[in-house]
Amino acid sequence: MNSSVLVRVGSQNPAKLEAVRSGLAPFFASVVTESAEIPSGVDAQPLGWAEIIAGARSRARASSSRPLSACPA
């Protein structure tokens, strides 16, 4: 088991942050999240998997391209 992992999350929604932490907890001793509110580019309530995936990919790309200090915990 790796000791820790840093995960960037393109949302500050507490439920999403907790889902990331609890989903990775079985695999890592420590899960550190950095969050920033990043627009998904889709409606607030996406309709269908295509829109959900498009929004998730958009946030992931934007989160990963930001400097670490731009995504405060």
RAJOWO-V72939 format. One record per residue. SS is DSSP state (helix for helix, strand for strand, loop for the rest). BURIAL is 1 if it has 24 or more other C-alpha atoms within 12 Angstrom, else 0. D_CENTER is the distance of its C-alpha to the mean C-alpha in whole Angstrom. Layout:
SS BURIAL D_CENTER
SS BURIAL D_CENTER
This chain:
loop 0 22
strand 0 20
strand 0 20
strand 0 16
strand 0 13
strand 1 11
strand 1 7
strand 1 5
strand 1 2
loop 1 5
loop 1 6
loop 1 8
loop 0 9
helix 0 11
helix 0 11
helix 0 7
helix 1 7
helix 0 10
helix 0 9
helix 1 7
helix 1 10
helix 0 13
helix 0 12
helix 0 12
loop 0 15
loop 0 18
loop 0 17
strand 0 17
strand 0 19
strand 0 16
strand 1 12
strand 1 11
strand 1 8
strand 1 8
strand 1 7
loop 1 9
loop 1 10
loop 1 10
loop 0 12
loop 1 11
loop 0 15
loop 0 16
loop 0 17
loop 0 16
loop 0 17
loop 0 17
loop 0 20
loop 0 20
helix 0 17
helix 0 18
helix 0 17
helix 0 13
helix 0 13
helix 0 14
helix 1 11
helix 1 8
helix 0 10
helix 0 11
helix 1 8
helix 1 7
helix 0 10
helix 1 10
helix 1 8
helix 0 10
loop 0 13
loop 0 13
loop 0 15
helix 0 13
helix 0 15
helix 0 14
loop 1 11
loop 0 12
loop 0 11
